């Protein structure tokens, strides 16, 4: 079983674009939920925004799991380029 520090180290990868995409998606879904709570939009708009926030959170979760699984493996070299 992994320690908490090792798990955090596998997720904290600021040099990868995927990490920043996860952060941006989580911030976006948080802002959508905050808007829903503060502005109290009409029910139809609230439903659409809620579905957007849910979809956004699920996408961020999926990307975070992918980031976590790929942390132990070096990225695959691009086709046509020699490995470093």
C-alpha positions as CSV (number, residue, x, y, z in Angstrom):
1,X,0.0,0.0,0.0
2,X,1.2,3.5,-0.9
3,X,1.9,6.1,1.7
4,X,0.0,9.4,1.5
5,X,3.2,11.3,0.5
6,X,3.9,8.9,-2.4
7,X,0.3,9.2,-3.6
8,X,0.5,13.0,-3.5
9,X,3.9,12.9,-5.3
10,X,2.3,10.8,-8.1
11,X,-0.5,13.4,-8.5
12,X,1.6,16.6,-8.1
13,X,3.2,16.9,-11.6
14,X,3.3,20.6,-12.4
15,X,5.5,20.0,-15.5
16,X,2.8,18.0,-17.3
17,X,0.0,19.7,-19.1
18,X,-2.5,17.0,-18.0
19,X,-2.0,18.1,-14.4
20,X,-2.9,21.7,-15.2
21,X,-5.9,20.5,-17.2
22,X,-7.2,18.6,-14.2
23,X,-6.7,21.7,-12.0
24,X,-8.5,24.0,-14.5
25,X,-11.4,21.6,-14.9
26,X,-11.8,21.3,-11.1
27,X,-11.7,25.1,-10.8
28,X,-14.3,25.5,-13.6
29,X,-16.7,23.0,-12.0
30,X,-16.3,24.8,-8.6
31,X,-17.0,28.1,-10.2
32,X,-20.1,26.8,-11.9
33,X,-21.5,25.4,-8.6
34,X,-20.7,28.6,-6.8
35,X,-22.6,30.5,-9.5
36,X,-25.6,28.2,-9.1
37,X,-25.6,28.8,-5.4
38,X,-25.2,32.5,-5.5
39,X,-27.2,33.6,-8.5
40,X,-30.1,31.2,-8.1
41,X,-30.8,30.9,-11.9
42,X,-34.1,29.5,-13.3
43,X,-34.6,25.8,-13.0
44,X,-33.8,25.0,-16.6
45,X,-30.5,26.9,-16.5
46,X,-29.7,25.4,-13.1
47,X,-30.2,21.9,-14.6
48,X,-27.9,22.6,-17.6
49,X,-25.2,24.2,-15.4
50,X,-25.4,21.4,-12.9
51,X,-25.0,18.8,-15.7
52,X,-22.0,20.8,-17.0
53,X,-20.4,20.9,-13.6
54,X,-21.0,17.2,-13.1
55,X,-19.6,16.3,-16.5
56,X,-16.6,18.6,-15.9
57,X,-15.9,16.9,-12.5
58,X,-16.2,13.4,-14.0
59,X,-13.8,14.4,-16.9
60,X,-11.3,15.8,-14.3
61,X,-11.6,12.7,-12.2
62,X,-10.9,10.5,-15.3
63,X,-7.9,12.6,-16.2
64,X,-6.6,12.5,-12.7
65,X,-6.8,8.7,-12.6
66,X,-4.9,8.6,-15.9
67,X,-2.3,11.0,-14.5
68,X,-1.9,8.8,-11.4
69,X,-1.5,5.6,-13.4
70,X,1.0,7.1,-15.8
71,X,3.1,8.6,-13.0
72,X,5.2,5.4,-12.6
73,X,5.9,5.0,-16.3
74,X,7.9,7.3,-18.5
75,X,6.0,8.9,-21.4
76,X,6.1,7.0,-24.7
77,X,8.4,8.6,-27.3
78,X,6.8,10.3,-30.2
79,X,6.7,8.5,-33.5
80,X,9.7,9.3,-35.8
81,X,11.8,10.7,-32.9
82,X,14.4,8.7,-31.0
83,X,13.9,8.2,-27.3
84,X,15.9,10.7,-25.1
